[in-house]
């Protein structure tokens, strides 16, 4: 009887325990299932794009943790004048070497015969180790912090280059490249939005804690990279893209029908007798280069606004607001604009990327002119939001044009070179923002000037290319 009562009495306890366990477990499993359902929708799960979306979310979360730790050390912890010096030093010590190292990234990745998953995993693991290294130096802000920050930047760009190059391999049926890129990028933005306040909370515990968090996230990303489909690892025969202008030559000899190669086994020659050059960015038409010029203007504007407004709002907060609230308003506006631009990329699949880039550049220019003429809290927030919105759409469209127009055998190198030029434009914009006097009207006028130069260099060529049509309509 006692045994039966004990058994009967333990039944409700077990049921209660299972109920409590299920209640605690359900939010996590439900959230995980919801995320998986969203990332794998519309064929992305079958094609492998869903796993890349999840990997990019992990990448964004880890990067923002490191950004929180560095911003607290380099910018927020010191007075404005000293912060200017530290930020300038950061740009000089990390960005200048990056411009030398970045061109090596593409050709180095090109030489990996079957290594794209390993390259992304290596970029994740490198940042995990570097975050751990920086955790001891971040409290003092010493010079040893900057080489590690350079390593993080190079690793992050290497991951980004490979990620962009493999998107066409994972494209689900019926997806445009702009839509696929926007879905991947939006996942990174959402993860950044979730991880940023977590990083700020960890910062209150200790200056090294966001970096410990980043280390854990990147270790998870290292494992996740190897779950991507094996088809992303095909990298045979890739060659280096050249940023030099030359036109596709007309060969004197026709290909042999027997083996599909040039007659006599020789390289093709032009009518003038010169050897045919290897494919480069300019051999596929003007769209990519004009898109790169427009994106350079957007990226320079981004660098300029980040640094100019950061220092301006510390000294001259928006009307009725503290410096922290002013920076928060501008940062949130830019983040919301970026997220909206990324989300909108998935609907514009019927529009050519050339038209999108030209349109958003003109839109950003118009808002920047209004901000210069009617400088106010509202216009600064509006320009920040518009800059985020237009940069996101413009970059998605540029990626789509590279994926569409650049032959696969040089695509990785093309992404590396385009990312290098855009990073250099961001540094130039940031340098102007640091050195400019803290005058709001002057700053907004400079912002308008940056975009006007980009429009003058690129819009006409983009619209002409759009009228001629894509040389590769299969992925337009």
N, C-alpha and C positions, 0 to 999 in steps of 0.2 A: 504494500500500500504506500509506504513511504517513497519507494522508488517511483511508483506511478505518479504520486503527487509532485515529486521532484521533477519528473519529466513534463507533467502538465504545467507546472509553474514556470519551467524554463522556456516553454514555447512562446508565451507572450513576450518574454524578455528578448528572445531571439528575433521575433517579429519587430519589436520596437527598435532593436539595434539595426536591423536591416532598413527600417523606414528612415531612421536618422541618417544612416550612411548614404542611402539613396538621395535624401534631401540635400546633404552636403556635396554629394558627387554630381548631382544633376546639373547645376549651373555650369560646371566646367565641361562635362560631356556634351551638354546642349550647345554651349558656345562653340566647342570644337566642331561639332557636327554642322552647325550653322555656317561657320567659316569654311569648312570643307565643301559644303553644298554651294556656297557663293563662288568660291574660287574654281570649282570644277564644272560650273554651269556652261551650257551651250557648246558642249563638245570639248571644253578645255581639259576635262579630266582624262578623256580618251587620248587626246593628242599629247599630253604632257605639259601643256601650258599652265595648268592649275598648280603643279608642283613648282614651276618657276615663279608664279605669282606668290606662293607661300615663301619661297626662298628670298624673294625681293622684300617681302614684308619684314623678315628677320633681319635682312641687311639694313633697312631703314631704321629699325628699332635700335640696333647696335650703334649705328653711326650717330644717332641723336644723343645717345648716352655719352659718347665721347665728346660731342659738341657742347653739351651742358657742362661737363667737367672743365673743358678748355675755356669756355666763355666766362665761367666763374673765376678762373685764375687770371686770364689775360685781360679781361675787360672790366668786369663788375667790381673787382676787389680793390681797385686803385682809383685816384682822382683822374679827371678827364685828360689833363695834359700828360700824365704818366701813361694813361691808357692808350693815347695816340701813339706814343713811342713804342709801347709793347705790341700794339696791333701792327704797326709798321715793321717792327722786328719780326713778328710772326710771318707777315707776307714775304719779307726778304729771305728769311731762313728756310721757309717751307716752299714757297711758290717759285722762287728763282731756280733752285735745284730741280723742282718738279718739271719746269719747262725744258730742262735738259734730259731728264729721265723719261718723261712721258713719250717722246717719239720712239723710244726703245720698246715700249710696252707692246705695241701692235706687232712688229716683226718678231719679237720674242714669242708671243702667243701664236703667231703664224707657224712657228717651227715645231709646235707641239703636235705630233702626228695624230694622237687620239686623246687629247688631254683637256677638253673644255670643262668637264665636270671636275677634274683634278685642279684645274686653274682656279675655278670659283671656290672650291674647297680650300685651296692654298691661300687665296686672298682672305677668306674668313679666318683661317687659323692664324695667319700672320697678324691680323688685327686683334685677335684674342690675346696673343702673346705681347703685342705692343701696348695694349690697354693695361695689362698687368704690369708692364715695365713703367708706364707713365704714372701708375697709382702712387708710387713712392715719390715722384718728382712734382706732382701737380700741386701739392700744398705750398711749395716754395716758389714755384714758377721759374725755376732756374733754366739755364740754357740747355741743359740735357733734355728738357721737355720737347724742344723743337725738332731735333732729328727723329724722335719717335713720332711726332705729329706728321712729319714728312712721310715716314713709312706708312702711317695710316692712310694718308691722302693717296699715295701711289697704289696701295693695295685696294682702296676703294675704287679708284679709277680703273684698275685692271679688272676688277669684278664687273664694273659697269660696261666696259668694252666687250667682254665676253658675253655678258647677259644680252646686250643689244644684238650681237652677232648671231645668237642662237634662236632668237624669237621666230624668224622665218621657218626654222626647222620644226617648230612646235605649233604652227598656225593651224587652228581648227578649220574645218570646212565652212565657208561662208564668212569668215572673219577677214576684215581688212587689216593691214598692218597698223594703221592709226588706232583702230579699235583694240587690237592686241596690246600695243604699246601703252595705251591709256589704261587698260585694265591692270597691267603689271605696275605701272607708275602709281596708280591710285592706291593699290595695296601698300606700297611703300609709304605713301603720304598718311594713310590711315594708321599704319603702325607707328609712324613718327609721332602723330598726334596722341596716341595712347602712351608711348614710351617717354615722351618729353616730361609730363608731370611726374611720372614715376622717377625719372632721373633727377628732377628737381627735389623730390622728396628724399631720395638717397643722398643728395648733396647736403641736406640739413643734418644727416647722420654723420657725415664725414666727407672731406673733399675727394677721397679715393673711392668712395662707394659707387658712384655712377660708372667708374671704370671697371670695378669688379662685376657690376651688372652687365656691362658691355662684353666683358670676357666670357661670361656664361652664355650670353646670347650668341656670340660668334662661334663658340664651340658647338652649340646646337646647329648653327648654320653650316658648319663644316660637315656634320653628319648628313644634314638634309641635302646638300649639294650632290651627294652620291646616289640619292634616290631619283634623280632626274633620269629620263629615258636614255638608253645607250646611244640613240641616234644623234644626240647633240655632240658626241665625241668624234664625229667624222670631220677631219681637218686635212685631208690629203691634198697635196698639190697647191696649197694656198701661197699666194705671192704678195709682195709688198705694194701697197697703193702709193702712187706718186702724186704730190700736189703740184704738178706742172701741166701747162696747157699744151695739148697736142691733139690733132684730129685723127680719127680712125682712118688709116691709110687704105688705099685701093691697091690690092696686090696685082702684080703683073701676071703671076701664074695662078691658075685655078687649082683648087684641091683635087687630088687624085681620087677617082671614084673607087679605086681598089681599096685604099686604106684610109680615106678621109683626111689625108694630110696634104701639105703643099707638094707640088710636083718636085721630083728629084730630092725630096727629103730636106729641102732648104727652107730657111725662114722666109716669110713673106717680105716682099720689098715694095716700096711705093713707086709711083711713076717716075720719081726723081732718082730712084735707085737706092734710097735709104732703107735701112732695116725697120721693120714694124716695131714700135715701142710697146712695152707691156701696158695693160690697161691701167688707167689711173682715174682719179675722181673726175677729171675734165673730159675723159673720153666718152663718158656716158651722157653728155649734154650739160647745159648750163644750170639745170634745176638745183643740183646738189650744192654747187658753189654759191649761187645766189641765195639759196636757203641758209647756207653757212654764214654768209655776210649778215643776213637779217638776224640770225640767232646770235651772232657775235654782238650786235647792238643790244639785243635783249639781255644778254649775259653781262655786258658792261653796265647796263642800267641797273641790273640786280646788284652787282658789286658796289656800284656807286651809292644806291639807296641804302643798302645795309649799313655801310660805314658812315655816310654823311648823316643820315637820320639818327643813327645811334648816338653820335656825338652831339648833334644839334638838339635832340630831345633831352639829353642829359642836362644841357645848359639852358635850353628854352623849351620847357614842356608845353604841350598843347594846352589851349586855353582852359583854365579851371582844373587841370589834371596834374598829378605828380609826374616826375620823370619815369617812374616804374610803370605807372598806368599808361602814359603816353607811348612808351616802347611796346607795351602789351597790345594797345589798340592797333598800332602799325603792324606788329608781328602777326596778330590774329587776322587782320585784313589781308595781308599778303598770303598767309596760309590758306584762308578760305578761297581767295582768288585762284591760287594754284590748284586746289582741290576741284573747284568748279571747272577750270580749264581742262584738267585731266579727265574729269567725268564727261565733259562735252565732246572730247575727242572720240568717244565711242559712238556718237550719233552722226558725226559728219562723214560717214563712210562714202556718201555719194559725191562729196566735194574733193577736188584735187588738192593735194597738200600745198602746191604752189599758191593757189588762191587763198587758202587758209593763212599761210605765212604772210602774204602781202596784206591781207585784210586786218589781221591782228596787229601788225606793225603800224598800220595807219591809225588803228583805234588807240593804241598806246600813245602814239605821238599826239593825237588830239587831246587826250586827257592830260598829258604832261604840259602842253601849252596852257590849258585851262588852269592847271595847278600853279604855273608861274604867274599868270595874270591875276588869278583870284586866290592867292595863297591863304589857306585857312586850315583848321583842323580837319574839316570835312574833305577838302581837296587833297590833303596829304594822305588821309586814309584811302580815298578813292584811287589815287595814283598807286599806292602800295598794292591794293587789291587788283587793279588793272594790270600792273606789272607782273604779279603772280599768275593771273589768268592768261595773259598773252604769251608769257614765256613758256608756260606749260604746253599750250596748244602749238606754239611754234616749234618747240623741241620735239614733240611727238611727230609733227609733220616732217621735220628734217630726218628723224630716224626712219620714218616710212620711206622717204625718197632714197636714202642710202640703201635700205634693204631692198628697194624696188630696182634701182638703177645701177648699183655697183655690183659687178660680178662676184659671186660667192668666194671665188679664189682669192680676192683681195679685200673682202668685206671687213674682216676683223681689223686689218691694218687701217682701213678707211675710218672705222669708228674711233680707233686710237688717235689718229691724226686730227679728226674733227673735234674730239674731246679736248685734245691739247690746245687747239686754237681757241675753243670756247673758254677753257680755264684761264688762258692768258688774257682774254678779253675781260673776264671777271676781275682778274688782278689789276688790270689797267683801270677799270672803273672804280675798284676799291681804293687804289692809290689816289685817284682824283678826289674821291670822297674824303679821304683822310687829310689831304693837303688844302682843301678848299676852305675859305673863311666861313664861319658858321652864320650864314645869312640865308634865310629860307627862300626868298625870291630868287636869289642868285643860284641856289642849289637846284631849284626846279627848272630854271632856265638852262642850266647845264644838262639836266636830265633830258629836256626837250631837244637840245643840240645833239646829244648822243644818238637819240632815235632818228633825228632828221638826217644825220650822216648815214645811218644804216639804211634808211628808206631811199636816199638818193643813190646808194650803191646797188640796191637789190630789187626794188619793187618793179621797175620796168622790165628787167630781165626775167623775173618770176612770172609776170603776166604774159610776156611773150612766149615763155616756155609752156605755160598753161594753154595758150591758144594753139600751139603746135601739137600738143598732146604728148603723152608719155611714150617713150620708146619701149616700155615694158608694161603694157596695159593689163597683163594677167594678174598683177598684184597692186594695181592702182587703187 
